[in-house]
Amino acid sequence: MNYIVRHGVMRFLGEFEPDAQTIYRRYQAVIVQTERGLEVGDVLCESSPRAVEYLQEPTKGKILRSMAPEDHIQLRQAQEREESAFLKCAEFIRDRRLQMELVDVEQLLGGERLIFYFLAEKRVDFRELVKDLAREYRTRIEMRQIGVRDEAK
């Protein structure tokens, strides 16, 4: 039996296969392996073909385990790193006078990448920004535009 799990800062939804015969309950915090890496997720319900039909762009992966106390410590450390990375990235954006607005930062639980979410009116050349961030954090950096800021409003 698979489960529908919500994960990531952008609250992705997907169908996840549990480890062995473990049964998970609604809203149980779990560690999942996604195509992005190790992440924290929340079990929403058992999966069914009908439930999966309702998902837009569903993700997939495996439920590795329930969150353990050491996972909570690692999550807090990741959240602290996100806060620091947000401030540092905003400083780099200001210094480079880029036409973008930083919205959020996500540190995957495994530490394998930092994902920066931003708004921009048009295409932004952020190659130098990515180099700055990679030098600063020595990890894989991803930039994700999540929408277009409407100046007319």
Phi and psi in radians as a Rosetta constraint file:
Dihedral C 1 N 2 CA 2 C 2 CIRCULARHARMONIC -1.640 0.35
Dihedral N 2 CA 2 C 2 N 3 CIRCULARHARMONIC 2.959 0.35
Dihedral C 2 N 3 CA 3 C 3 CIRCULARHARMONIC -2.285 0.35
Dihedral N 3 CA 3 C 3 N 4 CIRCULARHARMONIC 2.672 0.35
Dihedral C 3 N 4 CA 4 C 4 CIRCULARHARMONIC -1.576 0.35
Dihedral N 4 CA 4 C 4 N 5 CIRCULARHARMONIC 2.192 0.35
Dihedral C 4 N 5 CA 5 C 5 CIRCULARHARMONIC -2.199 0.35
Dihedral N 5 CA 5 C 5 N 6 CIRCULARHARMONIC 2.409 0.35
Dihedral C 5 N 6 CA 6 C 6 CIRCULARHARMONIC -1.735 0.35
Dihedral N 6 CA 6 C 6 N 7 CIRCULARHARMONIC 2.331 0.35
Dihedral C 6 N 7 CA 7 C 7 CIRCULARHARMONIC -2.623 0.35
Dihedral N 7 CA 7 C 7 N 8 CIRCULARHARMONIC 2.780 0.35
Dihedral C 7 N 8 CA 8 C 8 CIRCULARHARMONIC 1.450 0.35
Dihedral N 8 CA 8 C 8 N 9 CIRCULARHARMONIC 2.819 0.35
Dihedral C 8 N 9 CA 9 C 9 CIRCULARHARMONIC -1.035 0.35
Dihedral N 9 CA 9 C 9 N 10 CIRCULARHARMONIC -0.631 0.35
Dihedral C 9 N 10 CA 10 C 10 CIRCULARHARMONIC -1.494 0.35
Dihedral N 10 CA 10 C 10 N 11 CIRCULARHARMONIC 0.111 0.35
Dihedral C 10 N 11 CA 11 C 11 CIRCULARHARMONIC 0.987 0.35
Dihedral N 11 CA 11 C 11 N 12 CIRCULARHARMONIC 0.887 0.35
Dihedral C 11 N 12 CA 12 C 12 CIRCULARHARMONIC -1.096 0.35
Dihedral N 12 CA 12 C 12 N 13 CIRCULARHARMONIC 2.639 0.35
Dihedral C 12 N 13 CA 13 C 13 CIRCULARHARMONIC -2.098 0.35
Dihedral N 13 CA 13 C 13 N 14 CIRCULARHARMONIC 2.465 0.35
Dihedral C 13 N 14 CA 14 C 14 CIRCULARHARMONIC -2.835 0.35
Dihedral N 14 CA 14 C 14 N 15 CIRCULARHARMONIC 3.015 0.35
Dihedral C 14 N 15 CA 15 C 15 CIRCULARHARMONIC -1.727 0.35
Dihedral N 15 CA 15 C 15 N 16 CIRCULARHARMONIC 2.191 0.35
Dihedral C 15 N 16 CA 16 C 16 CIRCULARHARMONIC -2.175 0.35
Dihedral N 16 CA 16 C 16 N 17 CIRCULARHARMONIC 2.434 0.35
Dihedral C 16 N 17 CA 17 C 17 CIRCULARHARMONIC -1.605 0.35
Dihedral N 17 CA 17 C 17 N 18 CIRCULARHARMONIC 2.249 0.35
Dihedral C 17 N 18 CA 18 C 18 CIRCULARHARMONIC -1.367 0.35
Dihedral N 18 CA 18 C 18 N 19 CIRCULARHARMONIC 2.812 0.35
Dihedral C 18 N 19 CA 19 C 19 CIRCULARHARMONIC -1.319 0.35
Dihedral N 19 CA 19 C 19 N 20 CIRCULARHARMONIC 2.334 0.35
Dihedral C 19 N 20 CA 20 C 20 CIRCULARHARMONIC 0.825 0.35
Dihedral N 20 CA 20 C 20 N 21 CIRCULARHARMONIC -2.306 0.35
Dihedral C 20 N 21 CA 21 C 21 CIRCULARHARMONIC -1.928 0.35
Dihedral N 21 CA 21 C 21 N 22 CIRCULARHARMONIC 0.449 0.35
Dihedral C 21 N 22 CA 22 C 22 CIRCULARHARMONIC -1.161 0.35
Dihedral N 22 CA 22 C 22 N 23 CIRCULARHARMONIC 2.413 0.35
Dihedral C 22 N 23 CA 23 C 23 CIRCULARHARMONIC -1.856 0.35
Dihedral N 23 CA 23 C 23 N 24 CIRCULARHARMONIC 2.288 0.35
Dihedral C 23 N 24 CA 24 C 24 CIRCULARHARMONIC -1.959 0.35
Dihedral N 24 CA 24 C 24 N 25 CIRCULARHARMONIC 2.634 0.35
Dihedral C 24 N 25 CA 25 C 25 CIRCULARHARMONIC -1.865 0.35
Dihedral N 25 CA 25 C 25 N 26 CIRCULARHARMONIC 2.862 0.35
Dihedral C 25 N 26 CA 26 C 26 CIRCULARHARMONIC -1.004 0.35
Dihedral N 26 CA 26 C 26 N 27 CIRCULARHARMONIC 2.385 0.35
Dihedral C 26 N 27 CA 27 C 27 CIRCULARHARMONIC 1.179 0.35
Dihedral N 27 CA 27 C 27 N 28 CIRCULARHARMONIC 0.175 0.35
Dihedral C 27 N 28 CA 28 C 28 CIRCULARHARMONIC -1.216 0.35
Dihedral N 28 CA 28 C 28 N 29 CIRCULARHARMONIC 2.286 0.35
Dihedral C 28 N 29 CA 29 C 29 CIRCULARHARMONIC -1.354 0.35
Dihedral N 29 CA 29 C 29 N 30 CIRCULARHARMONIC 2.267 0.35
Dihedral C 29 N 30 CA 30 C 30 CIRCULARHARMONIC -2.349 0.35
Dihedral N 30 CA 30 C 30 N 31 CIRCULARHARMONIC 2.810 0.35
Dihedral C 30 N 31 CA 31 C 31 CIRCULARHARMONIC -1.750 0.35
Dihedral N 31 CA 31 C 31 N 32 CIRCULARHARMONIC 2.195 0.35
Dihedral C 31 N 32 CA 32 C 32 CIRCULARHARMONIC -2.110 0.35
Dihedral N 32 CA 32 C 32 N 33 CIRCULARHARMONIC 2.661 0.35
Dihedral C 32 N 33 CA 33 C 33 CIRCULARHARMONIC -1.836 0.35
Dihedral N 33 CA 33 C 33 N 34 CIRCULARHARMONIC 2.022 0.35
Dihedral C 33 N 34 CA 34 C 34 CIRCULARHARMONIC -1.982 0.35
Dihedral N 34 CA 34 C 34 N 35 CIRCULARHARMONIC 3.110 0.35
Dihedral C 34 N 35 CA 35 C 35 CIRCULARHARMONIC -1.133 0.35
Dihedral N 35 CA 35 C 35 N 36 CIRCULARHARMONIC -0.344 0.35
Dihedral C 35 N 36 CA 36 C 36 CIRCULARHARMONIC -1.456 0.35
Dihedral N 36 CA 36 C 36 N 37 CIRCULARHARMONIC -0.456 0.35
Dihedral C 36 N 37 CA 37 C 37 CIRCULARHARMONIC 2.434 0.35
Dihedral N 37 CA 37 C 37 N 38 CIRCULARHARMONIC -2.767 0.35
Dihedral C 37 N 38 CA 38 C 38 CIRCULARHARMONIC -1.388 0.35
Dihedral N 38 CA 38 C 38 N 39 CIRCULARHARMONIC 2.286 0.35
Dihedral C 38 N 39 CA 39 C 39 CIRCULARHARMONIC -2.467 0.35
Dihedral N 39 CA 39 C 39 N 40 CIRCULARHARMONIC 2.810 0.35
Dihedral C 39 N 40 CA 40 C 40 CIRCULARHARMONIC -1.601 0.35
Dihedral N 40 CA 40 C 40 N 41 CIRCULARHARMONIC 2.430 0.35
Dihedral C 40 N 41 CA 41 C 41 CIRCULARHARMONIC -2.423 0.35
Dihedral N 41 CA 41 C 41 N 42 CIRCULARHARMONIC 2.952 0.35
Dihedral C 41 N 42 CA 42 C 42 CIRCULARHARMONIC -2.143 0.35
Dihedral N 42 CA 42 C 42 N 43 CIRCULARHARMONIC 2.224 0.35
Dihedral C 42 N 43 CA 43 C 43 CIRCULARHARMONIC -1.244 0.35
Dihedral N 43 CA 43 C 43 N 44 CIRCULARHARMONIC 2.248 0.35
Dihedral C 43 N 44 CA 44 C 44 CIRCULARHARMONIC -1.762 0.35
Dihedral N 44 CA 44 C 44 N 45 CIRCULARHARMONIC -0.766 0.35
Dihedral C 44 N 45 CA 45 C 45 CIRCULARHARMONIC -2.951 0.35
Dihedral N 45 CA 45 C 45 N 46 CIRCULARHARMONIC 2.996 0.35
Dihedral C 45 N 46 CA 46 C 46 CIRCULARHARMONIC -1.214 0.35
Dihedral N 46 CA 46 C 46 N 47 CIRCULARHARMONIC 2.577 0.35
Dihedral C 46 N 47 CA 47 C 47 CIRCULARHARMONIC -1.457 0.35
Dihedral N 47 CA 47 C 47 N 48 CIRCULARHARMONIC 2.553 0.35
Dihedral C 47 N 48 CA 48 C 48 CIRCULARHARMONIC -2.517 0.35
Dihedral N 48 CA 48 C 48 N 49 CIRCULARHARMONIC 2.771 0.35
Dihedral C 48 N 49 CA 49 C 49 CIRCULARHARMONIC -0.971 0.35
Dihedral N 49 CA 49 C 49 N 50 CIRCULARHARMONIC -0.654 0.35
Dihedral C 49 N 50 CA 50 C 50 CIRCULARHARMONIC -1.162 0.35
Dihedral N 50 CA 50 C 50 N 51 CIRCULARHARMONIC -0.758 0.35
Dihedral C 50 N 51 CA 51 C 51 CIRCULARHARMONIC -1.085 0.35
Dihedral N 51 CA 51 C 51 N 52 CIRCULARHARMONIC -0.746 0.35
Dihedral C 51 N 52 CA 52 C 52 CIRCULARHARMONIC -1.131 0.35
Dihedral N 52 CA 52 C 52 N 53 CIRCULARHARMONIC -0.602 0.35
Dihedral C 52 N 53 CA 53 C 53 CIRCULARHARMONIC -0.988 0.35
Dihedral N 53 CA 53 C 53 N 54 CIRCULARHARMONIC -0.615 0.35
Dihedral C 53 N 54 CA 54 C 54 CIRCULARHARMONIC -1.347 0.35
Dihedral N 54 CA 54 C 54 N 55 CIRCULARHARMONIC -0.257 0.35
Dihedral C 54 N 55 CA 55 C 55 CIRCULARHARMONIC -1.386 0.35
Dihedral N 55 CA 55 C 55 N 56 CIRCULARHARMONIC 2.282 0.35
Dihedral C 55 N 56 CA 56 C 56 CIRCULARHARMONIC -1.573 0.35
Dihedral N 56 CA 56 C 56 N 57 CIRCULARHARMONIC 2.216 0.35
Dihedral C 56 N 57 CA 57 C 57 CIRCULARHARMONIC 0.841 0.35
Dihedral N 57 CA 57 C 57 N 58 CIRCULARHARMONIC 1.067 0.35
Dihedral C 57 N 58 CA 58 C 58 CIRCULARHARMONIC -1.150 0.35
Dihedral N 58 CA 58 C 58 N 59 CIRCULARHARMONIC 2.535 0.35
Dihedral C 58 N 59 CA 59 C 59 CIRCULARHARMONIC -1.625 0.35
Dihedral N 59 CA 59 C 59 N 60 CIRCULARHARMONIC 3.005 0.35
Dihedral C 59 N 60 CA 60 C 60 CIRCULARHARMONIC -2.466 0.35
Dihedral N 60 CA 60 C 60 N 61 CIRCULARHARMONIC 2.796 0.35
Dihedral C 60 N 61 CA 61 C 61 CIRCULARHARMONIC 2.942 0.35
Dihedral N 61 CA 61 C 61 N 62 CIRCULARHARMONIC -2.831 0.35
Dihedral C 61 N 62 CA 62 C 62 CIRCULARHARMONIC -2.157 0.35
Dihedral N 62 CA 62 C 62 N 63 CIRCULARHARMONIC 2.471 0.35
Dihedral C 62 N 63 CA 63 C 63 CIRCULARHARMONIC -1.477 0.35
Dihedral N 63 CA 63 C 63 N 64 CIRCULARHARMONIC 2.071 0.35
Dihedral C 63 N 64 CA 64 C 64 CIRCULARHARMONIC -1.485 0.35
Dihedral N 64 CA 64 C 64 N 65 CIRCULARHARMONIC -0.700 0.35
Dihedral C 64 N 65 CA 65 C 65 CIRCULARHARMONIC -3.058 0.35
Dihedral N 65 CA 65 C 65 N 66 CIRCULARHARMONIC 2.951 0.35
Dihedral C 65 N 66 CA 66 C 66 CIRCULARHARMONIC -1.268 0.35
Dihedral N 66 CA 66 C 66 N 67 CIRCULARHARMONIC 2.682 0.35
Dihedral C 66 N 67 CA 67 C 67 CIRCULARHARMONIC -1.146 0.35
Dihedral N 67 CA 67 C 67 N 68 CIRCULARHARMONIC 2.307 0.35
Dihedral C 67 N 68 CA 68 C 68 CIRCULARHARMONIC -1.808 0.35
Dihedral N 68 CA 68 C 68 N 69 CIRCULARHARMONIC 2.892 0.35
Dihedral C 68 N 69 CA 69 C 69 CIRCULARHARMONIC -0.929 0.35
Dihedral N 69 CA 69 C 69 N 70 CIRCULARHARMONIC -0.690 0.35
Dihedral C 69 N 70 CA 70 C 70 CIRCULARHARMONIC -1.186 0.35
Dihedral N 70 CA 70 C 70 N 71 CIRCULARHARMONIC -0.490 0.35
Dihedral C 70 N 71 CA 71 C 71 CIRCULARHARMONIC -1.178 0.35
Dihedral N 71 CA 71 C 71 N 72 CIRCULARHARMONIC -0.652 0.35
Dihedral C 71 N 72 CA 72 C 72 CIRCULARHARMONIC -1.121 0.35
Dihedral N 72 CA 72 C 72 N 73 CIRCULARHARMONIC -0.669 0.35
Dihedral C 72 N 73 CA 73 C 73 CIRCULARHARMONIC -1.131 0.35
Dihedral N 73 CA 73 C 73 N 74 CIRCULARHARMONIC -0.798 0.35
Dihedral C 73 N 74 CA 74 C 74 CIRCULARHARMONIC -1.101 0.35
Dihedral N 74 CA 74 C 74 N 75 CIRCULARHARMONIC -0.651 0.35
Dihedral C 74 N 75 CA 75 C 75 CIRCULARHARMONIC -1.129 0.35
Dihedral N 75 CA 75 C 75 N 76 CIRCULARHARMONIC -0.766 0.35
Dihedral C 75 N 76 CA 76 C 76 CIRCULARHARMONIC -1.067 0.35
Dihedral N 76 CA 76 C 76 N 77 CIRCULARHARMONIC -0.723 0.35
Dihedral C 76 N 77 CA 77 C 77 CIRCULARHARMONIC -1.115 0.35
Dihedral N 77 CA 77 C 77 N 78 CIRCULARHARMONIC -0.700 0.35
Dihedral C 77 N 78 CA 78 C 78 CIRCULARHARMONIC -1.122 0.35
Dihedral N 78 CA 78 C 78 N 79 CIRCULARHARMONIC -0.700 0.35
Dihedral C 78 N 79 CA 79 C 79 CIRCULARHARMONIC -1.139 0.35
Dihedral N 79 CA 79 C 79 N 80 CIRCULARHARMONIC -0.664 0.35
Dihedral C 79 N 80 CA 80 C 80 CIRCULARHARMONIC -1.138 0.35
Dihedral N 80 CA 80 C 80 N 81 CIRCULARHARMONIC -0.706 0.35
Dihedral C 80 N 81 CA 81 C 81 CIRCULARHARMONIC -1.149 0.35
Dihedral N 81 CA 81 C 81 N 82 CIRCULARHARMONIC -0.645 0.35
Dihedral C 81 N 82 CA 82 C 82 CIRCULARHARMONIC -1.054 0.35
Dihedral N 82 CA 82 C 82 N 83 CIRCULARHARMONIC -0.787 0.35
Dihedral C 82 N 83 CA 83 C 83 CIRCULARHARMONIC -1.067 0.35
Dihedral N 83 CA 83 C 83 N 84 CIRCULARHARMONIC -0.803 0.35
Dihedral C 83 N 84 CA 84 C 84 CIRCULARHARMONIC -1.116 0.35
Dihedral N 84 CA 84 C 84 N 85 CIRCULARHARMONIC -0.761 0.35
Dihedral C 84 N 85 CA 85 C 85 CIRCULARHARMONIC -1.148 0.35
Dihedral N 85 CA 85 C 85 N 86 CIRCULARHARMONIC -0.614 0.35
Dihedral C 85 N 86 CA 86 C 86 CIRCULARHARMONIC -1.067 0.35
Dihedral N 86 CA 86 C 86 N 87 CIRCULARHARMONIC -0.860 0.35
Dihedral C 86 N 87 CA 87 C 87 CIRCULARHARMONIC -1.104 0.35
Dihedral N 87 CA 87 C 87 N 88 CIRCULARHARMONIC -0.746 0.35
Dihedral C 87 N 88 CA 88 C 88 CIRCULARHARMONIC -1.168 0.35
Dihedral N 88 CA 88 C 88 N 89 CIRCULARHARMONIC -0.759 0.35
Dihedral C 88 N 89 CA 89 C 89 CIRCULARHARMONIC -1.127 0.35
Dihedral N 89 CA 89 C 89 N 90 CIRCULARHARMONIC -0.737 0.35
Dihedral C 89 N 90 CA 90 C 90 CIRCULARHARMONIC -1.049 0.35
Dihedral N 90 CA 90 C 90 N 91 CIRCULARHARMONIC -0.662 0.35
Dihedral C 90 N 91 CA 91 C 91 CIRCULARHARMONIC -1.137 0.35
Dihedral N 91 CA 91 C 91 N 92 CIRCULARHARMONIC -0.795 0.35
Dihedral C 91 N 92 CA 92 C 92 CIRCULARHARMONIC -1.062 0.35
Dihedral N 92 CA 92 C 92 N 93 CIRCULARHARMONIC -0.709 0.35
Dihedral C 92 N 93 CA 93 C 93 CIRCULARHARMONIC -1.083 0.35
Dihedral N 93 CA 93 C 93 N 94 CIRCULARHARMONIC -0.793 0.35
Dihedral C 93 N 94 CA 94 C 94 CIRCULARHARMONIC -1.070 0.35
Dihedral N 94 CA 94 C 94 N 95 CIRCULARHARMONIC -0.845 0.35
Dihedral C 94 N 95 CA 95 C 95 CIRCULARHARMONIC -1.055 0.35
Dihedral N 95 CA 95 C 95 N 96 CIRCULARHARMONIC -0.643 0.35
Dihedral C 95 N 96 CA 96 C 96 CIRCULARHARMONIC -1.577 0.35
Dihedral N 96 CA 96 C 96 N 97 CIRCULARHARMONIC -0.040 0.35
Dihedral C 96 N 97 CA 97 C 97 CIRCULARHARMONIC 0.928 0.35
Dihedral N 97 CA 97 C 97 N 98 CIRCULARHARMONIC 0.800 0.35
Dihedral C 97 N 98 CA 98 C 98 CIRCULARHARMONIC -1.422 0.35
Dihedral N 98 CA 98 C 98 N 99 CIRCULARHARMONIC 2.493 0.35
Dihedral C 98 N 99 CA 99 C 99 CIRCULARHARMONIC -1.531 0.35
Dihedral N 99 CA 99 C 99 N 100 CIRCULARHARMONIC 1.234 0.35
Dihedral C 99 N 100 CA 100 C 100 CIRCULARHARMONIC -2.660 0.35
Dihedral N 100 CA 100 C 100 N 101 CIRCULARHARMONIC 2.732 0.35
Dihedral C 100 N 101 CA 101 C 101 CIRCULARHARMONIC -2.145 0.35
Dihedral N 101 CA 101 C 101 N 102 CIRCULARHARMONIC 2.087 0.35
Dihedral C 101 N 102 CA 102 C 102 CIRCULARHARMONIC -1.243 0.35
Dihedral N 102 CA 102 C 102 N 103 CIRCULARHARMONIC 2.333 0.35
Dihedral C 102 N 103 CA 103 C 103 CIRCULARHARMONIC -1.948 0.35
Dihedral N 103 CA 103 C 103 N 104 CIRCULARHARMONIC -0.735 0.35
Dihedral C 103 N 104 CA 104 C 104 CIRCULARHARMONIC -2.813 0.35
Dihedral N 104 CA 104 C 104 N 105 CIRCULARHARMONIC 2.834 0.35
Dihedral C 104 N 105 CA 105 C 105 CIRCULARHARMONIC -2.313 0.35
Dihedral N 105 CA 105 C 105 N 106 CIRCULARHARMONIC 2.444 0.35
Dihedral C 105 N 106 CA 106 C 106 CIRCULARHARMONIC -2.240 0.35
Dihedral N 106 CA 106 C 106 N 107 CIRCULARHARMONIC 2.167 0.35
Dihedral C 106 N 107 CA 107 C 107 CIRCULARHARMONIC -1.805 0.35
Dihedral N 107 CA 107 C 107 N 108 CIRCULARHARMONIC 2.043 0.35
Dihedral C 107 N 108 CA 108 C 108 CIRCULARHARMONIC -1.157 0.35
Dihedral N 108 CA 108 C 108 N 109 CIRCULARHARMONIC 2.619 0.35
Dihedral C 108 N 109 CA 109 C 109 CIRCULARHARMONIC -1.020 0.35
Dihedral N 109 CA 109 C 109 N 110 CIRCULARHARMONIC -0.646 0.35
Dihedral C 109 N 110 CA 110 C 110 CIRCULARHARMONIC -1.275 0.35
Dihedral N 110 CA 110 C 110 N 111 CIRCULARHARMONIC -0.141 0.35
Dihedral C 110 N 111 CA 111 C 111 CIRCULARHARMONIC 1.337 0.35
Dihedral N 111 CA 111 C 111 N 112 CIRCULARHARMONIC 0.099 0.35
Dihedral C 111 N 112 CA 112 C 112 CIRCULARHARMONIC -1.329 0.35
Dihedral N 112 CA 112 C 112 N 113 CIRCULARHARMONIC -0.207 0.35
Dihedral C 112 N 113 CA 113 C 113 CIRCULARHARMONIC -2.861 0.35
Dihedral N 113 CA 113 C 113 N 114 CIRCULARHARMONIC 2.698 0.35
Dihedral C 113 N 114 CA 114 C 114 CIRCULARHARMONIC -1.970 0.35
Dihedral N 114 CA 114 C 114 N 115 CIRCULARHARMONIC 2.304 0.35
Dihedral C 114 N 115 CA 115 C 115 CIRCULARHARMONIC -2.032 0.35
Dihedral N 115 CA 115 C 115 N 116 CIRCULARHARMONIC 2.187 0.35
Dihedral C 115 N 116 CA 116 C 116 CIRCULARHARMONIC -1.882 0.35
Dihedral N 116 CA 116 C 116 N 117 CIRCULARHARMONIC 2.160 0.35
Dihedral C 116 N 117 CA 117 C 117 CIRCULARHARMONIC -1.798 0.35
Dihedral N 117 CA 117 C 117 N 118 CIRCULARHARMONIC 2.329 0.35
Dihedral C 117 N 118 CA 118 C 118 CIRCULARHARMONIC -2.510 0.35
Dihedral N 118 CA 118 C 118 N 119 CIRCULARHARMONIC 2.827 0.35
Dihedral C 118 N 119 CA 119 C 119 CIRCULARHARMONIC -1.907 0.35
Dihedral N 119 CA 119 C 119 N 120 CIRCULARHARMONIC 2.540 0.35
Dihedral C 119 N 120 CA 120 C 120 CIRCULARHARMONIC -2.753 0.35
Dihedral N 120 CA 120 C 120 N 121 CIRCULARHARMONIC 2.585 0.35
Dihedral C 120 N 121 CA 121 C 121 CIRCULARHARMONIC -1.252 0.35
Dihedral N 121 CA 121 C 121 N 122 CIRCULARHARMONIC -0.656 0.35
Dihedral C 121 N 122 CA 122 C 122 CIRCULARHARMONIC -2.490 0.35
Dihedral N 122 CA 122 C 122 N 123 CIRCULARHARMONIC -3.122 0.35
Dihedral C 122 N 123 CA 123 C 123 CIRCULARHARMONIC -1.023 0.35
Dihedral N 123 CA 123 C 123 N 124 CIRCULARHARMONIC 2.378 0.35
Dihedral C 123 N 124 CA 124 C 124 CIRCULARHARMONIC -2.090 0.35
Dihedral N 124 CA 124 C 124 N 125 CIRCULARHARMONIC 2.324 0.35
Dihedral C 124 N 125 CA 125 C 125 CIRCULARHARMONIC -1.521 0.35
Dihedral N 125 CA 125 C 125 N 126 CIRCULARHARMONIC 1.721 0.35
Dihedral C 125 N 126 CA 126 C 126 CIRCULARHARMONIC -1.882 0.35
Dihedral N 126 CA 126 C 126 N 127 CIRCULARHARMONIC 0.373 0.35
Dihedral C 126 N 127 CA 127 C 127 CIRCULARHARMONIC -1.023 0.35
Dihedral N 127 CA 127 C 127 N 128 CIRCULARHARMONIC -0.757 0.35
Dihedral C 127 N 128 CA 128 C 128 CIRCULARHARMONIC -1.202 0.35
Dihedral N 128 CA 128 C 128 N 129 CIRCULARHARMONIC -0.605 0.35
Dihedral C 128 N 129 CA 129 C 129 CIRCULARHARMONIC -1.081 0.35
Dihedral N 129 CA 129 C 129 N 130 CIRCULARHARMONIC -0.766 0.35
Dihedral C 129 N 130 CA 130 C 130 CIRCULARHARMONIC -1.077 0.35
Dihedral N 130 CA 130 C 130 N 131 CIRCULARHARMONIC -0.709 0.35
Dihedral C 130 N 131 CA 131 C 131 CIRCULARHARMONIC -1.096 0.35
Dihedral N 131 CA 131 C 131 N 132 CIRCULARHARMONIC -0.754 0.35
Dihedral C 131 N 132 CA 132 C 132 CIRCULARHARMONIC -1.001 0.35
Dihedral N 132 CA 132 C 132 N 133 CIRCULARHARMONIC -0.828 0.35
Dihedral C 132 N 133 CA 133 C 133 CIRCULARHARMONIC -1.183 0.35
Dihedral N 133 CA 133 C 133 N 134 CIRCULARHARMONIC -0.687 0.35
Dihedral C 133 N 134 CA 134 C 134 CIRCULARHARMONIC -1.125 0.35
Dihedral N 134 CA 134 C 134 N 135 CIRCULARHARMONIC -0.703 0.35
Dihedral C 134 N 135 CA 135 C 135 CIRCULARHARMONIC -1.112 0.35
Dihedral N 135 CA 135 C 135 N 136 CIRCULARHARMONIC -0.733 0.35
Dihedral C 135 N 136 CA 136 C 136 CIRCULARHARMONIC -1.189 0.35
Dihedral N 136 CA 136 C 136 N 137 CIRCULARHARMONIC -0.747 0.35
Dihedral C 136 N 137 CA 137 C 137 CIRCULARHARMONIC -1.906 0.35
Dihedral N 137 CA 137 C 137 N 138 CIRCULARHARMONIC -0.155 0.35
Dihedral C 137 N 138 CA 138 C 138 CIRCULARHARMONIC 0.857 0.35
Dihedral N 138 CA 138 C 138 N 139 CIRCULARHARMONIC 0.844 0.35
Dihedral C 138 N 139 CA 139 C 139 CIRCULARHARMONIC -2.618 0.35
Dihedral N 139 CA 139 C 139 N 140 CIRCULARHARMONIC 2.989 0.35
Dihedral C 139 N 140 CA 140 C 140 CIRCULARHARMONIC -1.196 0.35
Dihedral N 140 CA 140 C 140 N 141 CIRCULARHARMONIC 2.347 0.35
Dihedral C 140 N 141 CA 141 C 141 CIRCULARHARMONIC -2.003 0.35
Dihedral N 141 CA 141 C 141 N 142 CIRCULARHARMONIC 2.345 0.35
Dihedral C 141 N 142 CA 142 C 142 CIRCULARHARMONIC -2.206 0.35
Dihedral N 142 CA 142 C 142 N 143 CIRCULARHARMONIC 2.454 0.35
Dihedral C 142 N 143 CA 143 C 143 CIRCULARHARMONIC -1.989 0.35
Dihedral N 143 CA 143 C 143 N 144 CIRCULARHARMONIC 2.260 0.35
Dihedral C 143 N 144 CA 144 C 144 CIRCULARHARMONIC -2.227 0.35
Dihedral N 144 CA 144 C 144 N 145 CIRCULARHARMONIC 2.046 0.35
Dihedral C 144 N 145 CA 145 C 145 CIRCULARHARMONIC -1.426 0.35
Dihedral N 145 CA 145 C 145 N 146 CIRCULARHARMONIC 2.194 0.35
Dihedral C 145 N 146 CA 146 C 146 CIRCULARHARMONIC -1.836 0.35
Dihedral N 146 CA 146 C 146 N 147 CIRCULARHARMONIC -0.055 0.35
Dihedral C 146 N 147 CA 147 C 147 CIRCULARHARMONIC 3.052 0.35
Dihedral N 147 CA 147 C 147 N 148 CIRCULARHARMONIC -3.132 0.35
Dihedral C 147 N 148 CA 148 C 148 CIRCULARHARMONIC -2.008 0.35
Dihedral N 148 CA 148 C 148 N 149 CIRCULARHARMONIC 2.206 0.35
Dihedral C 148 N 149 CA 149 C 149 CIRCULARHARMONIC -1.306 0.35
Dihedral N 149 CA 149 C 149 N 150 CIRCULARHARMONIC 2.278 0.35
Dihedral C 149 N 150 CA 150 C 150 CIRCULARHARMONIC -1.735 0.35
Dihedral N 150 CA 150 C 150 N 151 CIRCULARHARMONIC 1.852 0.35
Dihedral C 150 N 151 CA 151 C 151 CIRCULARHARMONIC -1.264 0.35
Dihedral N 151 CA 151 C 151 N 152 CIRCULARHARMONIC -0.329 0.35
Dihedral C 151 N 152 CA 152 C 152 CIRCULARHARMONIC -1.244 0.35
Dihedral N 152 CA 152 C 152 N 153 CIRCULARHARMONIC -0.324 0.35
